[in-house]
């Protein structure tokens, strides 16, 4: 800036007026921008910008932008149960309020991005978070902007084996009563049983002999 009685007033706030300038060439450069706005580039002022009242130059600060991006990870043993969906829905929240949503699929390599987002609102930085619509059969966890879905298949429980030390013996059921099979036949080599059978047989033969003798003596 050429020497002169130049002074700036109201420099903290727009508009800023500079007095005492000659009709010449100048460069205006912003050294700081309001919170939430990007610093503007330098502006060149030439003599052609001046009229009888001076020169009016506009410096426009663009709103500061940001983006949110993340990756979807599946932990399901390479879709072993075949229940992985073809796509999922990721929701973007600004200060807890949903402002956008996006479908994400394998064709996107399970990656997503929300771009051209305002970084500030009313001079305060916006906090962005993401959620996911529930996916059946999966548990979802969010780490920053990355989402992981985990599928834990249910393993059938094996039947419990009794461990009471008692041996189960097969039983026969007759007319609602239970008895042991081994009680139906005499044990081999049982002397008392064989003796009883012989006594019965001898008694039978003697009885038959008496009948025959009686018939012949009449």
C-alpha positions in Angstrom: 0.0 0.0 0.0 1.5 3.4 -1.0 2.2 5.9 1.8 -0.7 8.2 2.7 -3.0 9.2 5.5 -4.8 5.8 5.3 -6.6 4.4 8.2 -9.0 1.5 8.7 -12.2 1.7 10.8 -14.5 -1.0 11.9 -11.9 -3.6 10.8 -13.3 -6.3 13.1 -16.7 -6.2 11.4 -17.8 -5.7 7.7 -17.9 -3.3 6.0 -14.4 -2.0 6.4 -13.7 1.5 5.1 -10.2 2.8 4.3 -9.8 6.5 3.8 -7.1 8.6 2.3 -6.2 6.4 -0.6 -4.8 7.6 -3.9 -6.4 6.4 -7.1 -3.8 3.6 -7.6 -3.3 -0.1 -7.4 -3.7 -2.0 -4.1 -3.8 -5.6 -2.8 -6.3 -6.4 -0.1 -5.5 -9.5 1.9 -7.7 -11.0 4.7 -5.6 -12.2 7.6 -8.4 -13.9 9.6 -11.9 -15.1 8.8 -14.9 -15.4 11.0 -15.4 -18.8 12.7 -17.0 -21.2 10.3 -15.7 -19.4 7.2 -12.7 -20.0 4.9 -10.1 -17.3 4.6 -10.6 -15.4 1.3 -7.8 -15.0 -1.2 -6.0 -11.7 -1.9 -8.0 -9.1 -3.9 -6.3 -6.8 -6.4 -7.6 -3.2 -6.6 -6.7 -1.0 -9.6 -7.4 2.6 -10.6 -10.2 1.5 -12.7 -12.1 0.4 -9.6 -12.3 3.9 -8.4 -15.1 6.4 -9.1 -15.7 9.9 -7.7 -16.6 8.4 -4.3 -13.9 5.8 -4.1 -13.8 2.1 -4.7 -16.1 -0.5 -3.3 -14.5 -4.0 -3.0 -16.3 -7.1 -1.8 -14.4 -9.8 0.0 -16.5 -12.9 0.2 -15.6 -15.6 2.8 -17.0 -19.0 1.8 -18.5 -21.2 4.5 -16.0 -23.7 5.8 -16.8 -27.2 4.6 -16.1 -30.6 5.8 -16.8 -34.2 4.9 -17.6 -37.5 6.7 -16.5 -40.8 5.3 -16.2 -44.4 6.6 -16.0 -48.1 5.9 -18.4 -50.9 6.5 -16.9 -54.1 7.8 -18.6 -57.5 8.0 -17.6 -60.1 10.6 -19.6 -63.1 9.5 -17.0 -65.6 8.3 -17.4 -64.5 4.7 -21.2 -64.7 4.9 -21.2 -68.3 6.0 -24.9 -68.3 6.8 -25.9 -66.4 3.6 -27.8 -63.7 5.5 -25.7 -60.7 4.6 -27.9 -58.0 2.9 -27.0 -56.6 -0.5 -27.0 -53.1 0.9 -27.3 -51.1 4.2 -28.4 -47.6 5.1 -26.0 -45.2 6.9 -27.6 -42.1 8.5 -25.7 -38.8 9.1 -26.6 -36.8 12.2 -25.6 -33.2 12.8 -25.6 -32.4 16.5 -27.8 -35.4 17.1 -30.3 -34.6 14.3 -30.5 -36.7 11.2 -29.7 -34.6 8.1 -28.9 -37.2 5.4 -28.8 -40.9 4.7 -27.1 -43.0 2.1 -27.3 -46.6 0.7 -24.0 -48.5 0.8 -23.4 -51.8 -1.0 -20.6 -54.1 -2.2 -20.4 -52.1 -5.4 -19.1 -49.2 -3.3 -16.6 -51.5 -1.6 -18.8 -51.0 1.5 -17.4 -47.4 1.7 -19.4 -44.2 2.0 -18.9 -40.4 2.1 -21.0 -37.4 2.9 -19.4 -34.3 1.3 -19.8 -30.6 1.2 -21.0 -30.3 4.7 -21.0 -27.1 6.7 -18.4 -27.2 9.5 -20.0 -24.6 11.7 -23.5 -23.3 12.5 -24.0 -20.0 14.4 -20.3 -19.9 15.1 -20.3 -23.3 16.7 -18.6 -26.3 15.2 -21.0 -29.0 14.2 -20.6 -32.5 15.6 -21.3 -35.2 13.0 -22.1 -38.8 13.9 -23.4 -41.8 11.9 -25.8 -44.5 12.7 -27.0 -47.5 10.7 -30.5 -49.0 10.1 -30.7 -52.3 12.0 -29.5 -55.3 10.0 -31.3 -58.6 10.9 -29.0 -61.2 12.5 -26.2 -58.7 13.1 -24.9 -56.6 16.0 -23.7 -53.2 14.9 -20.8 -51.2 16.4 -19.6 -47.7 15.4 -16.0 -46.6 15.8 -15.8 -43.0 14.7 -17.3 -43.1 11.2 -16.5 -46.8 10.6 -19.2 -49.4 11.1 -18.7 -53.1 11.9 -21.5 -55.7 11.8 -20.9 -58.9 13.6 -23.0 -62.1 13.1 -22.7 -64.8 15.8 -24.5 -68.0 14.6 -26.3 -69.9 17.4 -24.6 -73.2 18.1 -27.0 -76.0 19.1 -26.5 -77.3 22.6 -25.4 -81.0 22.8 -27.7 -83.2 24.9 -26.5 -83.8 28.4 -25.5 -87.4 29.3 -26.7 -88.6 32.7 -23.8 -89.2 35.1 -25.4 -90.9 38.1 -23.4 -94.1 37.8 -26.6 -96.3 37.6 -26.7 -98.9 34.9 -30.0 -99.1 33.1 -31.4 -102.7 32.8 -34.0 -103.5 30.1 -37.3 -104.5 31.5 -40.4 -106.3 30.1 -43.8 -104.9 30.6 -46.8 -107.3 30.9 -50.3 -105.9 31.7 -48.8 -102.8 33.2 -46.4 -104.7 35.5 -42.7 -104.8 35.2 -40.5 -107.7 35.9 -37.0 -108.8 35.2 -36.4 -111.1 32.2 -33.9 -113.2 34.2 -36.7 -114.3 36.6 -38.5 -116.3 33.9 -36.1 -119.2 33.6 -34.4 -121.3 36.3 -30.7 -120.9 36.6 -28.6 -123.7 34.9 -27.3 -126.2 37.5 -29.9 -125.4 40.2 -30.1 -128.8 42.1 -33.2 -128.1 44.1 -35.3 -127.4 41.0 -34.1 -130.5 39.2 -34.8 -132.6 42.3 -38.4 -131.4 42.5 -38.9 -132.2 38.8 -37.7 -135.8 39.3 -39.9 -136.3 42.4 -42.9 -135.1 40.5 -42.1 -137.5 37.5 -41.7 -140.5 39.8 -45.0 -139.7 41.6 -46.7 -139.5 38.3 -45.4 -142.9 37.1 -46.3 -144.6 40.4 -49.8 -143.2 40.1 -50.2 -144.6 36.6 -48.8 -148.0 37.8 -51.4 -148.2 40.6 -54.2 -147.5 38.2 -53.1 -150.3 35.9 -52.7 -152.8 38.7 -56.1 -151.8 40.1 -57.7 -152.5 36.8 -56.2 -155.9 36.5 -57.2 -157.0 40.0 -60.8 -156.3 39.6 
